[in-house]
Amino acid sequence: MLSHQAMWENEIQVYELQKGDSGLGFSILDYQDPMNPGHTVIVIRSLVAGGLAERDGRLLPGDRLMFVNGTDLSHVSLDQAVRVLKSTALGIVLLHCLSKIYKQRLSQMYCIAE
């Protein structure tokens, strides 16, 4: 049985963003890992209106950050993830993410009644 916990696609998506003076344009939060309750995962909390991530259109709230420029974020603290993101230099930033599976997609996959 499925719960209301977040679930993500299995395939990592790689996004290349060109970071400028205004940053990457999203905020993050830590979230209890539904597959391993003793750990947390880092997810996109929100997009900055008019910011880089929103203009790019590929990142969405709920997506899980796995790597930033090769640094593994799969089970780091929120403070560590913030430090990694803030330390990225201006220019190309590679984000490896797992896309959130939304209710509509879950309904199609598992025939969940509305």
C-alpha positions in Angstrom: 0.0 0.0 0.0 1.3 3.5 -0.9 1.5 6.2 1.7 1.4 10.0 1.3 5.2 10.1 1.6 7.2 11.5 -1.2 8.4 9.1 -3.9 10.9 9.7 -6.7 11.6 8.4 -10.1 14.4 5.8 -10.3 16.4 7.5 -13.0 18.6 10.4 -12.1 18.2 13.5 -14.3 21.2 15.7 -14.9 20.5 19.5 -15.2 23.1 22.0 -16.2 22.4 25.5 -15.0 24.3 28.7 -15.6 24.7 30.2 -12.2 24.8 34.0 -12.1 24.9 36.7 -9.4 21.4 35.9 -8.3 22.1 32.2 -7.5 20.3 29.1 -8.7 16.8 30.2 -7.8 15.6 27.6 -5.5 15.4 26.7 -1.8 15.9 23.3 -0.2 14.8 21.4 2.9 15.6 18.1 4.5 13.0 15.4 4.5 12.8 12.1 6.2 13.8 9.4 3.8 10.6 7.2 3.3 12.8 4.2 2.4 15.1 4.7 5.4 13.5 6.6 8.3 16.8 7.0 10.1 18.1 9.2 7.3 17.1 12.4 5.6 17.2 13.5 1.9 17.5 16.9 0.4 14.6 18.1 -1.7 13.7 21.3 -3.6 11.4 23.3 -1.3 10.4 26.1 -3.6 11.5 28.0 -6.7 12.3 31.7 -6.6 9.8 33.6 -8.7 11.5 34.7 -11.9 14.7 33.0 -10.7 17.1 30.7 -12.7 15.4 27.4 -11.8 11.9 28.7 -12.6 13.0 30.2 -15.9 14.7 26.9 -16.8 11.6 25.0 -16.0 13.0 21.5 -15.3 13.3 21.5 -11.5 10.2 21.3 -9.5 9.4 21.5 -5.8 9.7 18.0 -4.3 12.5 16.9 -6.6 15.3 15.2 -4.7 18.9 16.6 -5.0 21.4 13.7 -5.3 24.6 15.4 -6.4 25.8 19.0 -7.0 28.9 19.3 -9.2 29.8 15.7 -8.2 29.3 16.2 -4.4 27.1 13.5 -3.0 24.0 14.9 -1.2 22.1 11.6 -0.9 22.2 11.6 2.9 23.8 14.8 4.1 22.4 17.3 6.6 20.6 20.4 5.5 23.5 22.5 6.7 26.0 20.5 4.6 23.7 20.7 1.5 23.4 24.5 1.9 27.2 24.9 2.2 27.7 22.8 -1.0 25.2 24.9 -2.9 26.5 28.2 -1.6 30.1 27.2 -2.5 29.4 26.6 -6.2 31.1 29.2 -8.3 29.5 31.4 -10.9 29.1 29.5 -14.2 27.9 26.0 -15.0 26.5 24.0 -12.1 25.5 20.3 -12.6 22.6 19.1 -10.5 21.7 15.4 -10.4 18.1 15.0 -9.3 15.4 12.4 -8.9 12.1 13.8 -10.1 9.2 13.6 -7.7 6.4 11.2 -8.7 3.2 13.2 -8.6 -0.2 11.9 -7.6 -1.5 11.8 -11.2 1.5 9.7 -12.2 1.1 7.4 -9.2 -2.6 6.9 -10.1 -1.6 5.8 -13.6 1.1 3.5 -12.3 -0.9 1.9 -9.4 -4.5 2.5 -10.3 -5.2 4.6 -7.2 -8.8 5.7 -6.9 -9.4 9.4 -6.4 
